[in-house]
Amino acid sequence: MFMSNSEFLSLKLRSFYEKSGLSFCRVKPFEDYDFYADKKDFLTSNSILSFTDLNGKLMALRPDVTLSVIKRGIAGKFFYDEKVYRPDENSSSFTEINQTGVEFLGDLSDDDLILLVRLALKTLEIISDGRDFLLDTADAQLFLRTLDGVSTARRHAILRCMMRRDYHGLEELEAPNETVEILKGSRKSERLGRIIKASGGDNKIREDYSALMNVNYYSGIVLKGYIEGFGRCVISGGEYDGMLRGMKSSFRNGAGFGVYVQESAE
Amino acid sequence: MTEILRTALPKGRLGSEIADILKKAGFLNDSFKDSKDTRKLVFEDSESGMRYFWVKPFDVPVYVERGTADIGFIGKDILLERNPDVYELLALNIGKCKICSAALNGFVDDGMKPLRAATEFPNIARDYYSGIGREIDIIPIRGSAEIAPVLGLSDVIVDIVQTGTTLRENNLSVISVIAEVSARLIANKSAYKFKHNEIDELIRRLKEVDTNS
């Protein structure tokens, strides 16, 4: 029996995560529609694939795994290998995507973050299959500290320029100098520096603030992984304490990353 | 140059201006032909390590976002409209214009019903009018937007304005400037990680030429 590249990669990752001491986690393929509807800011798209259950209740096929893992309410270190359903940005239909990932939930320390970064680096090494790879990291708290007292709309506009490495846009917005210094790499996060050093990633990990995402949700260390020759990031995640607070979750800390196995197996 | 830079150029006037700057910066040789003079869509300049391809302006962000092109040149108007997940590394002093809303001279918006807006830029129009709390009915059109209010298809248009001559000749005037526009150099996020030396060198030389032009 033949396996596709993405199935083969999923198996390799599952084996690696098991050996690393993570517990396998399985979540339901669908949830109440409302569960996702009020967390749309966290999702990559506003469109959710919905259907009506036999009892007339509106349900949704999951667009994301992290939310479902949090909902289980179990603390620990997990990995998953699931399918998610998202709109295809270039067509008017939904598509099924294989997503493997890692989630840490509970009271997390910097040692846990170091482990997460090491897992992300090793994941990139496994799926890159000998090609060059790079893990970009950023500390959302360092960025937010430069924007104290700045309105939400302006903060959003500045964040957007950071994510695009758009210095011209930052100049037009008259963004604080400290923010520009962060993007240039002349101002760094001590905490992230310690985590990077302890992760042993050497030249495969960098502090780069274009990796920032929605800072209300990914409110701590952020991770984005790239493989040479692939047009998109293949790993995306970080600390999502902000999202847990937004969900009024009982967990104090949460961190993880998703691996876009299909992208990396193309 | 150690790595080939795959570069998407927009067909049309902006593409011709960009090709001129690339020639001045030493990234294109004289045998390169403008899109209007050839049907050949791919051109390689092995000396400078560049491979160019002509694509429709609206498609430049697609090629770059998906990584088929490492970099591309495009107007800010199309970036605002398509909102691709790419790096926006350099603003050039060419292709300067404005995105404006315009209406027939003397038009007064009484706010009683949704404003009918004809545009090639529905997302820009939606973002702008939603930002000022005005409900609109978008009428998507492809080019020659100025005729829409003249024929009664729309109340306003949201379109590119360069000199304003076409507006004046059709009895229209600008109501508001939505955004200032110029050409941008964009890069695929992943490509920039692994080819940043080549891309940064291109930016450095383009800045020299762009400033001196």
Contacts between the chains, C-beta under 8 A, distances in Angstrom:
chain1	res1	chain2	res2	distance
A	90	B	62	7.8
A	132	B	194	6.1
A	134	B	193	5.0
A	134	B	194	7.4
A	136	B	193	7.4
A	164	B	86	7.0
A	164	B	87	5.7
A	164	B	88	4.4
A	165	B	87	4.5
A	165	B	88	6.9
A	165	B	89	6.1
A	165	B	192	7.8
A	166	B	87	7.7
A	166	B	88	4.2
A	166	B	89	7.9
A	168	B	88	7.4
A	168	B	90	7.4
A	168	B	91	3.9
A	169	B	88	6.9
A	210	B	87	6.9
A	210	B	189	7.4
A	226	B	189	7.3
A	226	B	190	4.5
A	226	B	193	5.0
A	226	B	194	7.6
A	227	B	190	7.5
A	228	B	190	7.6
A	228	B	193	7.8
A	228	B	194	4.6
A	230	B	67	6.7
A	230	B	190	5.9
A	231	B	65	7.2
A	231	B	66	5.0
A	231	B	67	1.9
A	231	B	68	7.2
A	231	B	188	5.5
A	231	B	190	5.6
A	231	B	191	7.3
A	232	B	66	7.7
A	232	B	67	6.8
A	232	B	85	7.9
A	232	B	189	7.5
A	232	B	190	6.3
A	233	B	189	6.8
A	233	B	190	6.8
